[in-house]
Structures are given as C-alpha cells and as structure tokens.
Amino acid sequence: MLKTKPANIQVKTMRANWTEESAYRTVSSWLRLRTSQESHVDLVGAQDDSMAMGARKAFSEIAEGERARWMKIPITGCDGMPKTGQAWVRNGTLAATIFIRPNTDLAIEMLVEAFKNGAAPPESRMTGPESVPSLAELAIVAAKAGRAASV
C-alpha cells in the first residue's frame, strides 16, 4: 500500500494483534490522545474485518458530541468471509472488505506441476484480491458522496 499510494495521502499506522479486542484497545487508547481529536481521518483501513469492527466499536463509544464525526468515517477490512465481512458490508457496518479467496487449490496445483516437471515448486505465487463491493461500485458511491475515487 505504501508503495502505491499517492504522495498526498497520509497514513497513520497503529499496531494491534489481529483481533477485534486488540484493535478496539489500540484505537480507544489513540482516541484518548489530544492529537487524535485534532486529526483529520478520511478512512480506516484495517488488516482484517474483525480489526475493522474493533475500530468501529471504539468510535461508537466516543462522547456524544464527537461520536457522529467518527462514525461517518468509512471503515474497511480484509478477509471478506460471507458470514462476517461481506455481511457487515451488506448491512452498512463496514464500507468495504477485500475478499481473499482460499488458496489450497493453487497450492495443490503448484505441487502437482512440480511433480510432473520434476522441479521444485515456485517459492511464491501471487493471487489477486477481490473488492466487496466491487471497485466500480465503490467509485459510484464515492462520486455520489462528492469524493474522488481512483479505481
């Protein structure tokens, strides 16, 4: 992400331990800092859907006067499982998620190919993410909201 983002996009990185509770504690702690109240945040992009929900929970517990501001920020995650991330996108809890498809079939294909050719399988193979909703749908939403979106 850091290699491909435009130079005018600033990123604030927070560390959490890949759980909703850990992300909740991290974001809650940050929100108690005076600097967070002065920060301009356009998007929360979490490393997985449960962490995104932890951030959302922290925003929802802010004092009434500031809560609306924080709850308007789009929150995204990754994993995109049908019963969690995709369901949260459908009900509006998350703005988007990235579906990371299971890749066992690719690993088996790589192993079979290696056996056929008598060579070691490649060290890695890239797979492509799939946005839920699609990038085109997100661009339409952004345009309606008056925000620029690059697809």
Secondary structure, 3 states (H helix, E strand, C coil): CCCCCCCCCCCCCCCCCCCHHHHHHHHHHHHCCHHHHHCCCCCEECCCHHHHHHHHHHHHCCCHHHHHHHHCCCEEEEECCCCCHHHHHHCCCCCEEEECCCCHHHHHHHHHHHHHHCCCCCCCCCCCCEEECCHHHHHHHHHHCCCCCCC
